Amino acid sequence: MQRGDTIKIRKKRYVRRLDERKLLRHNQNSLIDAEVNNLSLDEFEAIRLCDYEKMSQIEAGAEMDVSRGTIQRLLESAREKIVDGILNNKNIEVLNDISSIKLKGENKFKFSQTHLKIAFPSSDKVTIDQHYSTTREFAIYEINNLEVVHVNYLSPNVLRPSIFAVSLKAQGVNVVIAKKMSKRAINLFKNENIDVILGANGRIDVNLNEYLAGYLDDEAWCETDTNK
């Protein structure tokens, strides 16, 4: 780059991140290495808002925090890729890249602190365990300014809620996100000043993004299992 050259910075737009890879094959027998038309996440968001949720381009622009002109360009490119894929027997894939994306609701982050640690009960380091009482490990995500800066795992020798609560407190954990938990276990965590969020399910990264976006809270997700 020469002195005096300008750098064009792409404005980040708000979208919802997909929870998994989305690949549409033109034929179930098509080869994995067949030609693919890739839709970016913001192209998919624009077409979802306008064509699926029936928003106007002005409404979609407000939803994504971009201009109507940007929505028009995203719709044109997305529709062209979809039609080309159908006409020319190409696979269509939505990329889950968020390098130029702000997750929807990120500006509504409800915490005053910019640094916190969030723990998830997980036996495979990817998904949240269905039953908290049988978990073998906690995945602890350290967050700074809405970005994951470190992940580590805690496996207490004694699998009891009281041990988990004390151990996680010693690790500096602020929040535990799980699917269900007994009232006794909830109280043990809250006695250690650790918030408990219930009702989470599936992949850790998806639930983490929803929590940071303000969509998970202890009032909305209060399903408990009193037998555990």
N, C-alpha and C positions, 0 to 999 in steps of 0.2 A: 504494500500500500504506500502510495506517495504522500508526501506532506501536503496538507491542504485537502486531501480526499475526505469525503464525508462517509460516515458509517450509518447505514439505514437500520434502525432498530425496529423489529417487528413487535407491534403492540400485542401483549398477551390478551387472549380472549377467554371468557368463562365458558366451560363445557362440563359435562358429566363424563367422568372416566368410565370406561367399560370394565366389567369385572373379569373378563377373559377374552381370548382371541376370538374374533368374529371373521370366519372365512366362509364365503358362499361359493360352492363349486357349481359350474354350469352342468356338470355331469358327475354323478356319484362315482363313476369309474375313471374320472379324469386323473391324470398323473399329478403327483405332488409338485413336480417341477414345471407344471403347465404355466403359461403366461398369466400374470396376475396384475389386475388394476388395483392400486392401493389408494384407499380413501384416508385422508388425514382425519384426526379426531374432530377438528373444527369443521371440516366439510360434512362429516357425518352428523354433527350437532346441528348445523344449519338445515340440513335436509330433514332431520328428525323433527325440528321445531316447526318448519314451514309445511312439510308434506305429511307428516304423521300427526303432529299436534295441532295442525291447521292454524298456526300463528301467521300474522302478516309479516312482511319483511321488516317493517318498522318495529313490531313487537319482538321479533327474533333478535334484531340488532340490539334492542334494549336489554334483552335477556343475556346476550353474550358480551355486552359492553363494546360493541363495534358499530360502525356506520352501516346504513342501509346498502351503500355501494359495496361494502365488504361482504355483506350477506349475499348480494346478487352474484358476486364473483365466486363465492364458495358454492352456491347452488349450481351455477353453470358448470363449474369444474366437476362437482360430484355427480351431477346428472349425466354429463358427457361420459364419465368413466363407467357408470352403471349401464348406460345404453350400449356403449362400445363392448362391454363385457358380455351383454346378452346377445348382441348381433354377431360377435366374432368369437363366441365360445371361450371367453376368458374367465378365470376365477376372479372374484371380487373380495378384497380383504380390507377391513377397517383397522388401521394401525392404532395401537394404544400408547403412542408416544405423547408425553406431556411436556416436552421441552419448551414449547411456546404456548403453554396452556396454564390457565389458573383454574383449579377445580371449582366447580359451581358452589357458591356459598362461602368461599374462602374468606371473603371480606367480612363475613359475619362471625368470625372467630370470637368466641365468647370469653376467652380467658385473658386476664390482665397480664399474667406472666408470659414471657417469650420462651421460657425454657421449662420443660417438664418431661417426666418419664411415664410411659404408659405400658402396662403389663397385660399380656394375653395368655390364658391357659392354652397350651398347644403341645401335642405330642409329636407333631411332624414338622414344626417350625414354619408351617405354611397356613394351616387352617385352625380355626378356633375349636377346641374340644366341645363336644356336645354336652358332656357332663363334667362340671367343674370338680366334683368330688373325686373323680377318677383320673384327673390329669397328672402327668408325670413331670411336667416342666412348665415354666413361664418364659415367654419371649418378652423381653423388656426393650421397648423402643424409646430412645432418647431423642427428643424433639427440640430444635432450636429455631425460632422464627419460622415455624411451620414446615421445617425441613428435617428429615431423619438424618441424624448425624452419627448414630451408633446403635447397634443392636447386640444385646447379649442374652444369655439364657441362664435361668436359675432352676436348679433341681434340689430342693431341700431333702435331707435324708429321711425326715419324718413327714409323711403325707397327711398333715392335719391342717385345717384352716387357720388355727392359732399360730402354727409355725410359719405358714405361708405369709400371714399378715405381718408378723414381726420381721421375717426375712426380707420381704419386699420393702418394708419401711426402711430397713437398713440400707437398701439399694437406692433409696431416694425416690421410690415410686410414688406418683401423685394419683394415678388412676388405674383401676383394673376394669377391663372390658371382657365380659363373658356372655355365654348364652343364658345360663340360669344358675341360681345359687340360693342356698337356704338363708332365711332371715338371720339365723345365728352367725353364719359366715359373713354376711353383709355387715352386721354389727361389729364383728371383729375387725374388719378392714376399716370401718368408719371410726372405731376407737383409736386407730393408728393414723387418723386424718387422711385416709385414702378413699377417694370417691369410687363408687361402684356403678358401672353401667351394664345393664342386662338386656338381653334380647338380640345380641349380636350373633351372626351365623355366617359360616363360609370362610372366605379368605381373610387373613389378617390385614393385608394391605388395603383391601376394599373398605373394611370396617374402620380402619385407621383414618382413611381419607374422609369418610362420612362423619366421623367424630370431629376431626379438625375443621370440617366445613360447617359444624353446628347442627348436624342432623341426628346425632345420637345424644341423648341426655338421660339422666336417671329418672325423669318423670315419664318420658315417652316409652322407655323400655323397662317396665317394672314387673315383668313376668318372673316369678320366683318358684322354686321347687322346694317346698318345705320338708320334703322327705330326704333331702340330701344333706 
